[in-house]
Amino acid sequence: SPMDALELLLTMDNRRAVQLAQMLDSHNRKRQEEEEAIRTDAVQMLHNSFDPERDNVIVLGSRAWHPGVVGIVASQLMRRYHKPTFVIAFDESGVGKGSGRSIPGVSLVQAIHQCADTLVSGGGHDMAAGLVIEESRMDDFRRAFNRYVSETTTEEQRCPVLNIDMEVSFQALTLDLLDSYEKLEPFGNSNPQPLFMSSDVFPTEPPKRVGTNHLKLFMRQGMVERDAIFFNGAERELPEPPWDIAFTIDRNVYRGRASLSISIQEIRSHQEM
């Protein structure tokens, strides 16, 4: 219940605050475990049947999945494979509730409208939507959804593109830069967070796995060393160094000291520009 989180923020009783924090942390760990189990199951399904050259969409479902987590998994699969994705949790009667995430140029609302005869219901936004479907119609929906994307987009539109705002050196990543950068906030859909790039970067030591699927990377460009976090990077095979890295920056405050943190969005082997 969200009331537990609200009570944690409002309570003046330290003992009650600790109890609530521990309870919420336990709930979050269970959610993460559920999310990891579904993602692992979904990736295995894709390995068995998915052809990225042939299939322009991902549609997966199972009676073993929890409907409260499928949206998170759909988002992760969409980012990993750059395909419009629906992940569906079916109940014991075979009725499924699914959550979808899309790529630029593919409207899930329009897709649901075009595939309506295979669905019970559906709606949402261009980039995120939900649907209700009978288990027996999942393959029909997958084919119709794939056909819609194939007919309304070009191969070039379906290719992943990173729009780099600026190339910066490690030496230029300072708190002064961060002060200027933060004047652009708040970031959101209509004001996306700037994406930077640094090229010809070398790892200085092996990546360190943190959390469930994240990597901490230690890198050097010229004489300047930086570390960075690569969320969900443990699922990826890192390319041969040296690297070109695309990343966002944020302010990190620990024990009253501010520093600039780097969140890697993508890595490739270095390419001469």
Summary of the structure (lengths in Angstrom):
residues: 273
radius of gyration: 21.4
end to end distance: 52.0
largest distance: 62.0
contacts: 763
relative contact order: 0.08
helix: 38%
strand: 31%
